[in-house]
Amino acid sequence: MNTEKTLIIIKPDAVQRQLVGQIVSRFEQKGMKFAGLKLIHVSKAQAENLYSVHKGKHFYDSLVEFITASPVVVCVIDGQKAISICRNLMGATFGPQAQPGTIRGDFGASVSYNLIHGSDSPESANREIPIFFSPSDILNYEIISNRWTYNPAGEK
């Protein structure tokens, strides 16, 4: 089975609102596999690395300040089409614009606090995952129920 990995960050607002379990369960219910998961305080250096693509933009400093303000849950999710599936589960970037049934649509009401981050491409995932995880932190194992989640012959 051809899978891809993505970085998911359950941000400070979601941790403080005690939404971690509900958010994690959304990914599990969709058939995604958690290959790495930990509660951390993001360092300033990690935040600056994560948001380096936004350096120089008017909102860069507030991104760094927000992500370092409280603990977050960082996750590596592994699955078929993990990036697109996770981004669809997350919903539109801003809660008020996100569709009901998505994480941001169901839990988000703010433009500033958007609950969750997910890599937007394989290149982003490859850059972002090592900011928070060493190779030994990422586990490779089989989820037995995935035999009933994915077509073993492959899907187009």
N, CA, C and O of each residue as an XYZ file, in Angstrom:
624
protein
N       0.851     -1.174      0.000
C       0.000      0.000      0.000
C       0.898      1.239      0.000
O       1.815      1.348      0.814
N       0.630      2.162     -0.911
C       1.409      3.388     -1.032
C       0.822      4.454     -0.101
O      -0.308      4.902     -0.294
N       1.596      4.851      0.902
C       1.106      5.844      1.856
C       2.012      7.065      1.850
O       3.115      7.044      1.303
N       1.523      8.116      2.466
C       2.340      9.316      2.662
C       2.162      9.787      4.093
O       1.187      9.454      4.767
N       3.132     10.572      4.535
C       3.098     11.108      5.895
C       2.825     12.607      5.842
O       3.190     13.292      4.887
N       2.179     13.092      6.883
C       1.923     14.517      7.019
C       2.106     14.929      8.481
O       1.923     14.126      9.396
N       2.468     16.185      8.674
C       2.551     16.729     10.029
C       1.228     17.395     10.364
O       0.697     18.183      9.582
N       0.714     17.074     11.518
C      -0.472     17.733     12.063
C      -0.059     18.341     13.403
O       0.591     17.683     14.215
N      -0.434     19.586     13.626
C      -0.218     20.225     14.928
C      -1.577     20.642     15.472
O      -2.289     21.438     14.860
N      -1.921     20.100     16.618
C      -3.121     20.546     17.335
C      -2.647     21.720     18.171
O      -1.908     21.556     19.141
N      -3.085     22.903     17.778
C      -2.515     24.162     18.260
C      -2.950     24.519     19.688
O      -3.834     23.878     20.257
N      -2.312     25.554     20.259
C      -2.604     25.940     21.648
C      -4.075     26.170     21.956
O      -4.537     25.793     23.033
N      -4.821     26.778     21.042
C      -6.233     27.047     21.321
C      -7.021     25.744     21.468
O      -7.903     25.653     22.322
N      -6.716     24.742     20.651
C      -7.412     23.455     20.753
C      -7.009     22.710     22.017
O      -7.850     22.081     22.659
N      -5.723     22.776     22.384
C      -5.264     22.127     23.618
C      -5.939     22.786     24.818
O      -6.444     22.093     25.701
N      -5.951     24.104     24.857
C      -6.554     24.827     25.984
C      -8.065     24.601     26.068
O      -8.634     24.632     27.159
N      -8.711     24.377     24.936
C     -10.155     24.115     24.924
C     -10.462     22.627     25.125
O     -11.623     22.221     25.074
N      -9.433     21.823     25.350
C      -9.555     20.385     25.613
C     -10.274     19.651     24.474
O     -11.182     18.851     24.701
N      -9.839     19.947     23.247
C     -10.408     19.328     22.058
C      -9.513     18.237     21.467
O      -9.842     17.663     20.429
N      -8.399     17.951     22.110
C      -7.415     17.024     21.539
C      -8.036     15.668     21.217
O      -7.872     15.166     20.105
N      -8.732     15.079     22.154
C      -9.317     13.756     21.935
C     -10.298     13.733     20.779
O     -10.290     12.808     19.967
N     -11.141     14.750     20.705
C     -12.116     14.808     19.623
C     -11.435     14.973     18.264
O     -11.871     14.393     17.270
N     -10.364     15.766     18.228
C      -9.645     15.983     16.973
C      -8.915     14.708     16.555
O      -8.990     14.306     15.394
N      -8.213     14.072     17.485
C      -7.506     12.827     17.182
C      -8.490     11.778     16.659
O      -8.186     11.063     15.705
N      -9.651     11.687     17.275
C     -10.615     10.659     16.865
C     -11.114     10.882     15.440
O     -11.457      9.914     14.760
N     -11.165     12.116     14.975
C     -11.593     12.382     13.591
C     -10.649     11.720     12.596
O     -11.088     11.124     11.612
N      -9.357     11.828     12.857
C      -8.374     11.226     11.956
C      -8.422      9.700     12.038
O      -8.345      9.014     11.018
N      -8.548      9.182     13.247
C      -8.618      7.729     13.411
C      -9.864      7.159     12.736
O      -9.795      6.120     12.081
N     -10.990      7.829     12.892
C     -12.231      7.344     12.292
C     -12.157      7.332     10.768
O     -12.851      6.550     10.118
N     -11.327      8.187     10.204
C     -11.160      8.237      8.752
C     -10.191      7.167      8.256
O     -10.075      6.960      7.049
N      -9.496      6.488      9.160
C      -8.573      5.435      8.777
C      -7.120      5.859      8.745
O      -6.266      5.105      8.280
N      -6.826      7.059      9.234
C      -5.442      7.519      9.282
C      -4.730      6.857     10.455
O      -5.341      6.558     11.481
N      -3.440      6.636     10.289
C      -2.620      5.989     11.323
C      -1.695      7.029     11.943
O      -1.014      7.765     11.229
N      -1.671      7.089     13.266
C      -0.730      7.953     13.976
C       0.603      7.228     14.063
O       0.717      6.210     14.745
N       1.610      7.752     13.374
C       2.948      7.178     13.395
C       3.821      7.853     14.446
O       4.870      7.328     14.820
N       3.387      9.012     14.919
C       4.074      9.754     15.968
C       3.103     10.726     16.596
O       2.275     11.318     15.902
N       3.195     10.898     17.908
C       2.281     11.802     18.595
C       2.914     12.197     19.924
O       3.329     11.334     20.699
N       2.988     13.500     20.188
C       3.522     13.942     21.486
C       3.033     15.344     21.834
O       2.776     16.172     20.959
N       2.914     15.582     23.128
C       2.569     16.884     23.678
C       3.870     17.612     23.957
O       4.731     17.104     24.675
N       4.015     18.810     23.388
C       5.262     19.561     23.553
C       4.971     21.047     23.719
O       3.872     21.523     23.435
N       5.977     21.757     24.182
C       6.010     23.213     24.099
C       6.910     23.527     22.906
O       8.081     23.149     22.911
N       6.402     24.196     21.906
C       7.195     24.545     20.731
C       8.194     25.626     21.124
O       7.816     26.641     21.709
N       9.465     25.412     20.804
C      10.485     26.428     21.079
C      10.395     27.534     20.035
O       9.805     27.355     18.970
N      10.982     28.667     20.355
C      10.996     29.780     19.395
C      11.719     29.360     18.117
O      11.283     29.702     17.018
N      12.821     28.623     18.255
C      13.577     28.168     17.082
C      12.723     27.239     16.211
O      12.731     27.360     14.986
N      11.993     26.320     16.832
C      11.115     25.427     16.069
C      10.016     26.222     15.361
O       9.711     25.968     14.196
N       9.426     27.185     16.072
C       8.366     28.008     15.483
C       8.891     28.812     14.290
O       8.240     28.887     13.249
N      10.061     29.403     14.451
C      10.639     30.186     13.361
C      10.951     29.300     12.162
O      10.791     29.728     11.019
N      11.391     28.082     12.407
C      11.654     27.133     11.326
C      10.345     26.726     10.648
O      10.253     26.729      9.420
N       9.341     26.378     11.442
C       8.050     25.970     10.900
C       7.448     27.061     10.012
O       6.965     26.781      8.915
N       7.480     28.283     10.488
C       6.839     29.397      9.784
C       7.806     30.200      8.919
O       7.495     31.326      8.529
N       8.971     29.636      8.616
C       9.970     30.361      7.821
C       9.430     30.807      6.464
O       9.887     31.814      5.922
N       8.477     30.081      5.916
C       7.892     30.462      4.619
C       7.108     31.770      4.716
O       6.823     32.396      3.695
N       6.758     32.188      5.933
C       6.003     33.428      6.136
C       6.870     34.574      6.662
O       6.367     35.670      6.913
N       8.169     34.321      6.829
C       9.065     35.358      7.374
C       8.968     36.616      6.514
O       9.009     36.553      5.285
N       8.841     37.758      7.185
C       8.725     39.031      6.492
C       7.285     39.473      6.261
O       7.045     40.628      5.910
N       6.335     38.584      6.451
C       4.923     38.950      6.308
C       4.436     39.575      7.611
O       4.982     39.304      8.680
N       3.412     40.409      7.514
C       2.935     41.155      8.683
C       2.462     40.271      9.834
O       2.461     40.715     10.982
N       2.066     39.044      9.558
C       1.528     38.164     10.595
C       2.551     37.168     11.146
O       2.217     36.376     12.027
N       3.783     37.193     10.647
C       4.805     36.215     11.049
C       5.045     36.219     12.563
O       5.005     35.163     13.194
N       5.293     37.387     13.147
C       5.587     37.454     14.584
C       4.438     36.916     15.426
O       4.666     36.235     16.426
N       3.205     37.217     15.027
C       2.064     36.732     15.806
C       1.910     35.217     15.679
O       1.457     34.574     16.626
N       2.274     34.628     14.538
C       2.259     33.170     14.396
C       3.229     32.522     15.372
O       2.885     31.569     16.071
N       4.445     33.055     15.408
C       5.480     32.515     16.303
C       5.043     32.665     17.757
O       5.184     31.730     18.546
N       4.521     33.818     18.111
C       4.076     34.063     19.489
C       2.949     33.109     19.882
O       2.950     32.564     20.986
N       1.999     32.910     18.986
C       0.849     32.057     19.282
C       1.248     30.599     19.465
O       0.841     29.975     20.445
N       2.034     30.039     18.549
C       2.352     28.612     18.588
C       3.251     28.260     19.772
O       3.319     27.098     20.175
N       3.944     29.260     20.334
C       4.820     29.025     21.488
C       4.156     29.387     22.819
O       4.783     29.258     23.870
N       2.904     29.835     22.791
C       2.237     30.350     23.987
C       1.746     29.274     24.948
O       1.536     29.552     26.129
N       1.562     28.066     24.467
C       0.969     27.003     25.276
C       1.343     25.673     24.626
O       1.768     25.665     23.470
N       1.201     24.557     25.324
C       1.515     23.274     24.698
C       0.684     23.014     23.440
O      -0.414     23.542     23.267
N       1.254     22.184     22.578
C       0.593     21.709     21.366
C       0.768     20.195     21.317
O       1.600     19.632     22.028
N      -0.014     19.552     20.481
C       0.185     18.135     20.192
C       0.663     18.049     18.753
O      -0.038     18.458     17.827
N       1.874     17.508     18.576
C       2.409     17.320     17.224
C       2.222     15.853     16.854
O       2.410     14.956     17.676
N       1.847     15.636     15.596
C       1.520     14.297     15.138
C       2.095     14.062     13.749
O       2.126     14.964     12.912
N       2.541     12.856     13.524
C       2.820     12.394     12.170
C       1.716     11.404     11.849
O       1.534     10.402     12.540
N       0.986     11.704     10.789
C      -0.092     10.825     10.351
C       0.338     10.183      9.046
O       0.883     10.838      8.157
N       0.082      8.888      8.952
C       0.493      8.080      7.807
C      -0.751      7.421      7.221
O      -1.549      6.829      7.948
N      -0.910      7.525      5.912
C      -2.038      6.860      5.268
C      -2.078      7.164      3.788
O      -1.358      8.034      3.297
N      -2.927      6.440      3.083
C      -3.126      6.726      1.669
C      -3.709      8.120      1.530
O      -4.711      8.448      2.165
N      -3.079      8.940      0.699
C      -3.534     10.315      0.446
C      -3.705     11.094      1.750
O      -4.633     11.891      1.886
N      -2.805     10.859      2.707
C      -2.927     11.453      4.043
C      -3.016     12.977      3.995
O      -3.802     13.567      4.736
N      -2.233     13.615      3.149
C      -2.220     15.081      3.132
C      -3.574     15.628      2.712
O      -4.134     16.475      3.408
N      -4.106     15.171      1.608
C      -5.393     15.709      1.148
C      -6.535     15.311      2.075
O      -7.433     16.114      2.329
N      -6.512     14.074      2.584
C      -7.566     13.643      3.507
C      -7.537     14.476      4.788
O      -8.579     14.938      5.254
N      -6.345     14.668      5.356
C      -6.245     15.448      6.596
C      -6.660     16.894      6.376
O      -7.336     17.477      7.224
N      -6.269     17.478      5.257
C      -6.646     18.873      4.991
C      -8.156     19.001      4.810
O      -8.748     19.993      5.235
N      -8.780     18.009      4.184
C     -10.239     18.036      4.059
C     -10.913     17.910      5.420
O     -11.913     18.578      5.684
N     -10.368     17.056      6.285
C     -10.928     16.920      7.634
C     -10.772     18.209      8.435
O     -11.633     18.550      9.246
N      -9.664     18.926      8.205
C      -9.415     20.170      8.931
C     -10.403     21.254      8.532
O     -10.890     21.986      9.393
N     -10.707     21.370      7.258
C     -11.605     22.412      6.760
C     -10.858     23.673      6.391
O      -9.641     23.759      6.557
N     -11.589     24.647      5.893
C     -11.017     25.927      5.475
C     -10.238     26.556      6.626
O     -10.560     26.343      7.795
N      -9.226     27.322      6.291
C      -8.293     27.885      7.276
C      -8.983     28.646      8.401
O      -8.581     28.540      9.559
N     -10.003     29.400      8.073
C     -10.660     30.241      9.073
C     -11.999     29.627      9.473
O     -12.864     29.386      8.631
N     -12.154     29.378     10.777
C     -13.339     28.723     11.315
C     -14.665     29.233     10.785
O     -15.518     28.427     10.414
N     -14.873     30.559     10.734
C     -16.163     31.049     10.252
C     -16.462     30.679      8.798
O     -17.619     30.703      8.379
N     -15.429     30.339      8.029
C     -15.612     29.974      6.617
C     -15.597     28.463      6.397
O     -15.877     27.999      5.292
N     -15.280     27.701      7.420
C     -15.147     26.248      7.276
C     -16.517     25.572      7.328
O     -17.415     25.992      8.057
N     -16.642     24.524      6.539
C     -17.901     23.792      6.450
C     -18.168     22.982      7.721
O     -17.236     22.439      8.314
N     -19.434     22.896      8.143
C     -19.780     22.001      9.242
C     -19.325     20.583      8.894
O     -19.330     20.187      7.729
N     -18.934     19.834      9.913
C     -18.422     18.485      9.700
C     -16.911     18.432      9.637
O     -16.321     17.358      9.753
N     -16.269     19.596      9.452
C     -14.815     19.663      9.499
C     -14.394     20.079     10.908
O     -15.211     20.573     11.685
N     -13.132     19.879     11.231
C     -12.644     20.258     12.563
C     -12.841     21.749     12.792
O     -13.396     22.158     13.811
N     -12.386     22.560     11.844
C     -12.525     24.013     12.014
C     -13.980     24.457     11.897
O     -14.390     25.412     12.557
N     -14.753     23.781     11.073
C     -16.168     24.130     10.939
C     -16.970     23.825     12.181
O     -17.907     24.551     12.514
N     -16.610     22.755     12.872
C     -17.345     22.366     14.075
C     -16.856     23.058     15.332
O     -17.641     23.309     16.246
N     -15.555     23.374     15.389
C     -14.990     23.903     16.626
C     -14.447     25.319     16.514
O     -14.197     25.955     17.538
N     -14.257     25.832     15.307
C     -13.607     27.128     15.135
C     -14.577     28.267     14.896
O     -15.505     28.151     14.096
N     -14.356     29.368     15.593
C     -15.177     30.560     15.410
C     -14.315     31.789     15.159
O     -14.834     32.897     15.031
N     -13.004     31.598     15.088
C     -12.063     32.711     15.022
C     -11.238     32.640     13.748
O     -11.003     31.562     13.203
N     -10.808     33.793     13.286
C      -9.863     33.868     12.177
C      -8.446     33.729     12.715
O      -7.594     33.122     12.067
N      -8.189     34.279     13.881
C      -6.847     34.245     14.469
C      -6.485     32.884     15.037
O      -5.347     32.433     14.901
N      -7.443     32.230     15.670
C      -7.201     30.942     16.300
C      -7.872     29.865     15.442
O      -9.096     29.737     15.436
N      -7.051     29.092     14.716
C      -7.647     28.133     13.781
C      -7.391     26.670     14.138
O      -7.501     25.795     13.279
N      -7.054     26.400     15.394
C      -7.071     25.079     16.014
C      -6.011     24.079     15.560
O      -5.512     23.310     16.381
N      -5.655     24.070     14.273
C      -4.877     22.945     13.762
C      -4.041     23.365     12.559
O      -4.434     24.225     11.771
N      -2.887     22.738     12.444
C      -2.019     22.937     11.272
C      -1.830     21.587     10.607
O      -1.712     20.567     11.286
N      -1.799     21.577      9.285
C      -1.476     20.369      8.538
C      -0.607     20.709      7.347
O      -0.825     21.726      6.688
N       0.363     19.882      7.067
C       1.220     20.099      5.900
C       0.352     20.192      4.647
O      -0.635     19.471      4.502
N       0.742     21.102      3.739
C      -0.076     21.308      2.545
C       0.444     20.593      1.300
O      -0.177     20.670      0.240
N       1.566     19.905      1.415
C       2.138     19.191      0.277
C       3.164     18.183      0.793
O       3.606     18.285      1.937
N       3.544     17.217     -0.033
C       4.604     16.300      0.392
C       5.910     17.026      0.713
O       6.624     16.643      1.639
N       6.217     18.061     -0.041
C       7.440     18.838      0.212
C       7.375     19.511      1.577
O       8.350     19.496      2.328
N       6.228     20.103      1.898
C       6.055     20.732      3.216
C       6.165     19.700      4.329
O       6.818     19.946      5.343
N       5.535     18.555      4.146
C       5.609     17.495      5.164
C       7.055     17.059      5.380
O       7.489     16.879      6.518
N       7.794     16.889      4.297
C       9.199     16.476      4.408
C      10.051     17.525      5.108
O      11.040     17.180      5.755
N       9.687     18.794      4.992
C      10.414     19.870      5.664
C       9.967     20.007      7.122
O      10.791     20.249      8.004
N       8.665     19.853      7.375
C       8.103     20.132      8.701
C       8.279     18.989      9.707
O       8.561     19.246     10.877
N       8.121     17.765      9.285
C       8.180     16.632     10.218
C       9.489     16.611     11.010
O       9.452     16.430     12.227
N      10.659     16.792     10.354
C      11.918     16.737     11.128
C      12.113     17.886     12.126
O      13.012     17.824     12.964
N      11.296     18.916     12.048
C      11.369     19.997     13.033
C      10.983     19.458     14.413
O      11.487     19.935     15.430
N      10.091     18.467     14.450
C       9.534     17.970     15.706
C       9.822     16.496     15.994
O       9.702     16.054     17.137
N      10.201     15.736     14.969
C      10.375     14.299     15.127
C      11.703     13.840     14.536
O      12.071     14.227     13.428
N      12.416     13.007     15.295
C      13.582     12.324     14.737
C      13.058     11.053     14.066
O      11.939     10.630     14.354
N      13.839     10.437     13.180
C      13.367      9.206     12.534
C      12.953      8.120     13.533
O      12.016      7.366     13.270
N      13.637      8.036     14.662
C      13.287      6.996     15.638
C      11.974      7.289     16.372
O      11.423      6.400     17.023
N      11.470      8.514     16.276
C      10.183      8.870     16.890
C       8.996      8.404     16.057
O       7.868      8.353     16.548
N       9.250      8.064     14.801
C       8.173      7.727     13.869
C       8.103      6.213     13.729
O       9.056      5.572     13.288
N       6.961      5.654     14.110
C       6.795      4.209     14.131
C       6.135      3.714     12.851
O       5.282      4.384     12.269
N       6.549      2.531     12.432
C       5.954      1.879     11.280
C       5.295      0.601     11.773
O       5.967     -0.312     12.252
N       3.985      0.544     11.653
C       3.241     -0.634     12.101
C       1.970     -0.739     11.273
O       1.595      0.197     10.566
N       1.324     -1.867     11.367
C       0.119     -2.101     10.585
C      -1.120     -1.911     11.448
O      -1.183     -2.377     12.585
N      -2.093     -1.224     10.890
C      -3.420     -1.136     11.498
C      -4.262     -2.220     10.808
O      -4.559     -2.110      9.618
N      -4.635     -3.236     11.533
C      -5.322     -4.381     10.948
C      -6.624     -3.975     10.265
O      -6.964     -4.523      9.217
N      -7.357     -3.026     10.842
C      -8.641     -2.616     10.257
C      -8.470     -1.931      8.900
O      -9.435     -1.812      8.145
N      -7.253     -1.479      8.582
C      -7.055     -0.834      7.280
C      -7.279     -1.802      6.124
O      -7.485     -1.371      4.989
N      -7.240     -3.102      6.399
C      -7.598     -4.063      5.363
C      -9.039     -3.869      4.928
O      -9.423     -4.240      3.818
N      -9.837     -3.277      5.823
C     -11.249     -3.039      5.538
C     -11.540     -1.565      5.266
O     -12.684     -1.190      5.011
N     -10.510     -0.740      5.319
C     -10.651      0.682      5.036
C     -10.221      0.995      3.609
O     -10.856      1.793      2.920
N      -9.146      0.365      3.175
C      -8.587      0.599      1.847
C      -8.729     -0.642      0.992
O      -8.633     -1.763      1.493
N      -8.957     -0.448     -0.285
C      -9.008     -1.542     -1.239
C      -7.583     -2.064     -1.430
O      -6.722     -1.315     -1.890
N      -7.308     -3.334     -1.089
C      -5.939     -3.846     -1.206
C      -5.428     -3.863     -2.649
O      -4.217     -3.901     -2.868
N      -6.311     -3.837     -3.617
C      -5.900     -3.799     -5.018
C      -5.474     -2.391     -5.428
O      -4.965     -2.189     -6.531
N      -5.682     -1.427     -4.545
C      -5.316     -0.048     -4.848
C      -6.505      0.750     -5.331
O      -7.485      0.199     -5.833
N      -6.404      2.052     -5.170
C      -7.475      2.943     -5.603
C      -6.886      4.030     -6.464
O      -5.735      4.429     -6.288
N      -7.657      4.487     -7.361
C      -7.222      5.555     -8.285
C      -7.512      6.900     -7.681
O      -7.224      7.927     -8.295
